[in-house]
Amino acid sequence: MTGETLEKFYMRKLPELRKTHGMTRKEVAKGVGVTLGKYDKWEAGKVLPKAGDVDRLAEFYGISIDEILEITPEESAAINRQIIADAEHLPPELRDNLLQIMKGSHPELFPKEL
């Protein structure tokens, strides 16, 4: 997604989530650990939430990051497979750390060892 597309996405998605949960902007901001001003900028599309912010939003609402970003299970699996493939280009220590994390969170993407 381009920056403009992401801005429009968050301008739609964040109020939708907030209203679905019957919350005010202030309640969400407090629950996520950001100022009301920062949260308002996200909803207005003036500033994009960073990865850590999206993680905290997902945790706050009790949903996955994939659900916040409206990523289908198939898209998520494809993204994760690409991350695993790209790990081969990392230095060995970083590659091993990343693959260990991926195995822990997505064991279905790794062949069973005999």
Backbone as a chain_set.jsonl record, in Angstrom:
{"seq": "MTGETLEKFYMRKLPELRKTHGMTRKEVAKGVGVTLGKYDKWEAGKVLPKAGDVDRLAEFYGISIDEILEITPEESAAINRQIIADAEHLPPELRDNLLQIMKGSHPELFPKEL", "coords": {"N": [[0.847, -1.192, 0.0], [0.457, 2.244, -0.698], [1.576, 5.333, 0.885], [-0.555, 7.201, 0.903], [-2.758, 5.543, 0.453], [-2.613, 3.954, 2.75], [-3.088, 5.909, 4.696], [-5.779, 6.564, 4.139], [-6.886, 4.054, 4.645], [-6.429, 3.716, 7.447], [-7.89, 5.919, 8.318], [-10.435, 5.03, 7.866], [-10.516, 2.47, 9.106], [-9.691, 2.706, 11.864], [-11.647, 4.431, 13.224], [-13.84, 2.775, 12.754], [-13.219, 0.374, 14.178], [-13.081, 1.457, 16.765], [-15.692, 2.467, 17.162], [-17.182, 0.126, 16.878], [-16.457, -1.153, 19.195], [-17.58, 0.519, 20.995], [-16.26, 2.785, 22.075], [-14.582, 5.808, 23.137], [-12.406, 8.19, 21.504], [-10.528, 9.082, 23.308], [-10.509, 7.025, 25.248], [-9.484, 4.885, 23.75], [-6.97, 5.903, 23.027], [-5.764, 6.13, 25.581], [-5.838, 3.425, 26.37], [-4.121, 2.298, 24.503], [-1.85, 3.58, 25.026], [-0.987, 6.075, 24.08], [-0.965, 9.615, 23.368], [-3.985, 11.557, 23.245], [-3.926, 13.414, 21.201], [-2.058, 12.273, 19.42], [-3.389, 9.907, 18.716], [-5.681, 11.008, 17.541], [-4.496, 12.119, 15.253], [-3.861, 9.797, 13.875], [-6.424, 8.79, 13.242], [-7.292, 10.859, 11.638], [-5.671, 10.585, 9.509], [-3.332, 11.972, 9.327], [-0.944, 11.175, 10.418], [0.754, 8.113, 10.285], [0.255, 5.121, 12.147], [2.969, 3.557, 13.814], [4.727, 0.376, 13.537], [4.882, -0.792, 16.119], [2.807, 0.585, 17.327], [0.583, -0.367, 15.929], [0.68, -2.988, 16.749], [0.105, -2.664, 19.5], [-2.481, -1.598, 19.272], [-3.829, -3.817, 18.187], [-3.527, -5.627, 20.3], [-4.908, -4.226, 22.301], [-7.545, -4.253, 21.3], [-7.907, -6.939, 21.259], [-7.455, -8.519, 19.014], [-5.862, -9.9, 16.065], [-2.903, -8.623, 14.417], [-3.086, -9.053, 11.715], [-5.871, -9.024, 11.409], [-6.432, -6.356, 12.03], [-5.139, -5.113, 9.905], [-6.557, -6.201, 7.878], [-5.695, -8.474, 6.493], [-5.804, -11.402, 4.679], [-5.874, -14.915, 5.646], [-4.471, -16.384, 3.697], [-2.907, -14.403, 2.451], [-1.367, -13.638, 4.642], [0.062, -16.032, 5.165], [1.549, -16.168, 2.794], [3.114, -13.855, 3.01], [4.588, -14.503, 5.306], [5.96, -16.777, 4.368], [7.563, -15.54, 2.481], [9.151, -13.929, 4.12], [10.592, -15.917, 5.442], [11.976, -17.028, 3.268], [13.49, -14.783, 2.481], [15.132, -14.564, 4.664], [17.331, -16.087, 4.207], [19.224, -14.454, 3.101], [20.336, -13.021, 5.085], [22.876, -12.267, 7.603], [24.355, -15.111, 9.266], [23.788, -15.289, 12.158], [21.657, -13.455, 12.56], [19.834, -14.544, 10.725], [19.377, -17.091, 11.878], [18.212, -16.341, 14.331], [15.874, -15.031, 13.435], [14.585, -17.128, 12.061], [14.154, -18.883, 14.172], [12.316, -17.427, 15.697], [10.222, -17.283, 13.825], [9.627, -20.019, 13.552], [8.614, -20.524, 16.061], [6.301, -18.962, 16.1], [4.955, -19.627, 13.767], [4.806, -22.559, 13.18], [3.662, -24.216, 11.299], [4.656, -23.521, 8.85], [7.039, -24.696, 8.509], [8.772, -27.59, 7.495], [8.151, -30.786, 8.943], [10.524, -32.26, 11.076], [12.259, -35.301, 10.697]], "CA": [[0.0, 0.0, 0.0], [1.183, 3.506, -0.675], [1.288, 6.143, 2.063], [-1.901, 7.782, 0.805], [-3.709, 4.456, 0.63], [-2.574, 3.607, 4.169], [-3.776, 6.971, 5.439], [-7.219, 6.37, 3.955], [-7.235, 2.819, 5.332], [-6.512, 3.984, 8.884], [-8.989, 6.863, 8.534], [-11.66, 4.221, 7.872], [-10.444, 1.311, 9.999], [-9.604, 3.037, 13.288], [-12.958, 4.796, 13.775], [-14.712, 1.597, 12.675], [-12.895, -0.466, 15.333], [-13.43, 2.181, 17.992], [-17.154, 2.526, 17.288], [-17.645, -1.245, 17.084], [-16.215, -1.477, 20.603], [-18.287, 1.506, 21.806], [-15.271, 3.538, 22.841], [-14.228, 7.156, 22.705], [-11.017, 8.333, 21.069], [-9.72, 9.223, 24.524], [-10.377, 5.694, 25.854], [-8.58, 4.089, 22.922], [-5.625, 6.472, 23.184], [-5.267, 5.729, 26.895], [-5.648, 1.98, 26.348], [-3.003, 1.962, 23.63], [-0.668, 4.22, 25.602], [-0.552, 7.255, 23.316], [-1.756, 10.807, 23.681], [-5.183, 11.739, 22.433], [-3.504, 14.131, 19.995], [-1.433, 11.327, 18.488], [-4.443, 9.028, 18.203], [-6.501, 11.814, 16.617], [-3.76, 12.242, 13.986], [-4.01, 8.527, 13.159], [-7.783, 8.724, 12.671], [-7.409, 11.897, 10.619], [-4.778, 10.253, 8.406], [-2.204, 12.912, 9.284], [0.238, 10.415, 10.816], [0.514, 6.673, 10.268], [0.761, 4.417, 13.318], [4.163, 2.742, 13.581], [4.486, -1.061, 13.733], [4.597, -1.022, 17.539], [1.474, 1.141, 17.605], [-0.394, -1.302, 15.37], [0.72, -4.135, 17.659], [-0.633, -2.296, 20.719], [-3.898, -1.501, 18.9], [-4.345, -5.18, 18.071], [-3.618, -6.17, 21.658], [-5.968, -3.496, 22.993], [-8.843, -4.725, 20.811], [-7.976, -8.386, 21.376], [-7.478, -9.121, 17.68], [-4.519, -10.023, 15.488], [-2.45, -7.55, 13.521], [-3.669, -9.379, 10.408], [-7.255, -8.554, 11.406], [-6.42, -4.889, 11.947], [-4.723, -4.728, 8.557], [-7.454, -6.879, 6.942], [-4.915, -9.401, 5.688], [-6.424, -12.733, 4.692], [-4.939, -15.971, 6.051], [-3.62, -16.739, 2.561], [-1.913, -13.336, 2.304], [-0.472, -13.734, 5.79], [0.958, -17.164, 4.939], [2.461, -15.801, 1.708], [4.061, -12.886, 3.573], [5.489, -15.229, 6.198], [6.846, -17.61, 3.543], [8.548, -14.646, 1.868], [10.087, -13.55, 5.186], [11.468, -17.074, 5.641], [12.865, -17.107, 2.1], [14.417, -13.646, 2.531], [16.062, -14.749, 5.779], [18.545, -16.727, 3.683], [20.161, -13.412, 2.689], [20.821, -12.351, 6.293], [24.029, -12.896, 8.25], [23.917, -16.339, 9.947], [23.192, -15.112, 13.487], [20.346, -12.831, 12.375], [18.98, -15.523, 10.059], [18.993, -18.114, 12.853], [17.276, -15.728, 15.282], [14.596, -14.81, 12.757], [13.951, -18.418, 11.795], [13.691, -19.418, 15.457], [11.092, -16.688, 16.015], [9.187, -17.701, 12.881], [9.229, -21.39, 13.887], [7.799, -20.462, 17.265], [4.995, -18.346, 15.849], [4.32, -20.222, 12.582], [5.42, -23.87, 12.94], [3.067, -24.861, 10.123], [5.39, -23.139, 7.649], [8.304, -25.42, 8.484], [8.562, -29.04, 7.347], [8.396, -31.581, 10.142], [11.8, -32.972, 11.062], [12.1, -36.74, 10.924]], "C": [[0.881, 1.239, 0.0], [0.806, 4.276, 0.577], [-0.124, 6.701, 2.05], [-2.978, 6.712, 1.007], [-3.769, 4.027, 2.089], [-3.3, 4.645, 5.011], [-5.283, 6.798, 5.343], [-7.701, 5.117, 4.671], [-7.411, 3.079, 6.83], [-7.632, 4.966, 9.214], [-10.326, 6.137, 8.57], [-11.624, 3.185, 8.99], [-10.451, 1.697, 11.482], [-10.931, 3.513, 13.874], [-13.929, 3.615, 13.782], [-14.475, 0.672, 13.88], [-13.366, 0.173, 16.636], [-14.936, 2.175, 18.213], [-17.751, 1.146, 17.53], [-17.505, -1.652, 18.546], [-16.847, -0.451, 21.551], [-17.37, 2.36, 22.662], [-15.081, 4.942, 22.275], [-12.774, 7.152, 22.224], [-10.091, 8.396, 22.283], [-9.486, 7.87, 25.191], [-9.396, 4.826, 25.069], [-7.147, 4.591, 23.09], [-5.01, 6.027, 24.507], [-4.954, 4.235, 26.914], [-4.451, 1.54, 25.537], [-1.706, 2.596, 24.145], [-0.102, 5.355, 24.779], [-1.403, 8.441, 23.739], [-2.987, 10.847, 22.787], [-4.824, 12.443, 21.129], [-2.894, 13.205, 18.951], [-2.491, 10.411, 17.876], [-5.322, 9.781, 17.203], [-5.825, 11.961, 15.259], [-3.845, 10.947, 13.185], [-5.372, 8.472, 12.475], [-7.977, 9.736, 11.552], [-6.528, 11.61, 9.406], [-3.6, 11.193, 8.28], [-0.885, 12.229, 9.608], [-0.139, 8.934, 10.785], [1.014, 6.048, 11.569], [1.985, 3.587, 12.937], [3.829, 1.284, 13.89], [4.148, -1.375, 15.188], [3.231, -0.511, 17.942], [0.39, 0.185, 17.109], [-0.47, -2.548, 16.256], [-0.081, -3.845, 18.929], [-2.123, -2.124, 20.438], [-4.53, -2.883, 18.83], [-4.524, -5.8, 19.452], [-4.766, -5.523, 22.428], [-7.35, -4.02, 22.596], [-8.985, -6.246, 20.904], [-8.097, -9.092, 20.039], [-6.045, -9.192, 17.159], [-4.181, -8.79, 14.643], [-3.029, -7.788, 12.132], [-5.107, -8.87, 10.315], [-7.32, -7.033, 11.317], [-6.119, -4.463, 10.522], [-5.568, -5.371, 7.46], [-6.692, -7.751, 5.955], [-5.562, -10.773, 5.805], [-5.407, -13.764, 5.183], [-3.983, -16.372, 4.924], [-2.526, -15.696, 2.35], [-0.89, -13.385, 3.433], [0.532, -14.869, 5.603], [1.98, -16.833, 3.852], [3.521, -14.816, 2.207], [5.078, -13.608, 4.454], [6.439, -16.141, 5.428], [7.932, -16.749, 2.892], [9.584, -14.194, 2.898], [11.086, -14.68, 5.414], [12.455, -17.198, 4.489], [13.911, -15.994, 2.131], [15.443, -13.783, 3.643], [17.375, -15.364, 5.303], [19.608, -15.696, 3.298], [20.744, -12.648, 3.881], [22.104, -13.007, 6.798], [23.544, -14.07, 9.11], [23.237, -16.129, 11.299], [21.799, -14.487, 13.392], [19.358, -13.799, 11.739], [18.472, -16.559, 11.058], [17.993, -17.573, 13.865], [15.899, -15.544, 14.659], [13.867, -16.131, 12.523], [13.437, -19.069, 13.081], [12.385, -18.741, 15.869], [9.948, -17.147, 15.117], [8.707, -19.124, 13.175], [8.318, -21.399, 15.102], [6.403, -19.929, 16.997], [4.243, -18.972, 14.679], [4.923, -21.589, 12.262], [4.878, -24.569, 11.699], [3.81, -24.543, 8.829], [6.725, -23.866, 7.516], [8.033, -26.911, 8.361], [8.892, -29.745, 8.669], [9.736, -32.301, 9.995], [11.558, -34.43, 11.38], [12.976, -37.209, 12.049]], "O": [[1.935, 1.261, 0.636], [-0.16, 3.931, 1.258], [-0.814, 6.676, 3.069], [-3.992, 6.962, 1.659], [-4.851, 3.765, 2.614], [-4.04, 4.299, 5.931], [-5.986, 6.878, 6.35], [-8.793, 5.106, 5.24], [-8.429, 2.703, 7.412], [-8.257, 4.861, 10.27], [-11.256, 6.588, 9.24], [-12.592, 3.039, 9.736], [-11.153, 1.068, 12.274], [-11.317, 3.035, 14.941], [-14.738, 3.472, 14.699], [-15.43, 0.239, 14.525], [-13.966, -0.481, 17.489], [-15.405, 1.909, 19.32], [-18.707, 1.002, 18.292], [-18.328, -2.402, 19.072], [-16.672, -0.538, 22.767], [-17.661, 2.629, 23.827], [-15.375, 5.218, 21.112], [-12.017, 6.223, 22.506], [-9.001, 7.825, 22.273], [-8.379, 7.595, 25.653], [-8.577, 4.118, 25.655], [-6.223, 3.798, 23.273], [-3.858, 5.594, 24.543], [-3.909, 3.829, 27.423], [-3.83, 0.522, 25.843], [-0.609, 2.2, 23.75], [1.108, 5.583, 24.77], [-2.435, 8.28, 24.39], [-3.016, 10.245, 21.713], [-5.358, 12.107, 20.072], [-3.169, 13.327, 17.757], [-2.492, 10.169, 16.669], [-5.664, 9.251, 16.146], [-6.495, 11.934, 14.227], [-3.895, 10.983, 11.955], [-5.472, 8.153, 11.29], [-8.744, 9.493, 10.62], [-6.619, 12.302, 8.393], [-2.933, 11.218, 7.246], [0.17, 12.649, 9.132], [-1.23, 8.557, 11.212], [2.089, 6.409, 12.048], [2.027, 2.988, 11.862], [2.768, 0.991, 14.441], [3.225, -2.144, 15.457], [2.569, -1.098, 18.798], [-0.606, -0.042, 17.797], [-1.55, -3.093, 16.484], [-0.856, -4.687, 19.38], [-2.949, -2.469, 21.284], [-5.627, -3.101, 19.344], [-5.548, -6.42, 19.736], [-5.51, -6.208, 23.128], [-8.217, -4.209, 23.448], [-10.065, -6.783, 20.655], [-8.751, -10.129, 19.929], [-5.131, -8.611, 17.746], [-5.058, -8.035, 14.223], [-3.418, -6.842, 11.447], [-5.521, -8.35, 9.279], [-8.165, -6.484, 10.61], [-6.764, -3.56, 9.988], [-5.346, -5.134, 6.273], [-6.986, -7.775, 4.76], [-5.835, -11.247, 6.908], [-4.203, -13.509, 5.139], [-2.815, -16.666, 5.177], [-1.37, -16.038, 2.102], [0.305, -13.196, 3.207], [1.723, -14.689, 5.856], [3.153, -17.183, 3.98], [4.696, -14.939, 1.86], [6.279, -13.358, 4.362], [7.607, -16.265, 5.798], [9.079, -17.176, 2.767], [10.768, -14.088, 2.578], [12.283, -14.436, 5.563], [13.64, -17.447, 4.709], [15.083, -16.233, 1.842], [16.514, -13.181, 3.573], [18.415, -15.177, 5.935], [20.783, -16.045, 3.182], [21.55, -11.735, 3.703], [22.391, -14.158, 6.468], [22.429, -14.025, 9.631], [22.2, -16.741, 11.559], [20.869, -14.934, 14.064], [18.199, -13.877, 12.146], [17.282, -16.871, 11.084], [17.036, -18.259, 14.222], [14.882, -15.86, 15.276], [12.664, -16.231, 12.763], [12.399, -19.731, 13.071], [11.457, -19.404, 16.334], [8.835, -17.373, 15.59], [7.515, -19.409, 13.061], [7.368, -22.179, 15.173], [5.432, -20.39, 17.597], [3.019, -18.861, 14.604], [5.494, -21.769, 11.187], [5.554, -25.415, 11.114], [3.615, -25.222, 7.82], [7.45, -23.681, 6.539], [7.16, -27.442, 9.048], [9.794, -29.34, 9.402], [10.044, -32.87, 8.948], [10.739, -34.756, 12.24], [12.973, -38.394, 12.381]]}, "num_chains": 1, "name": "protein.A"}
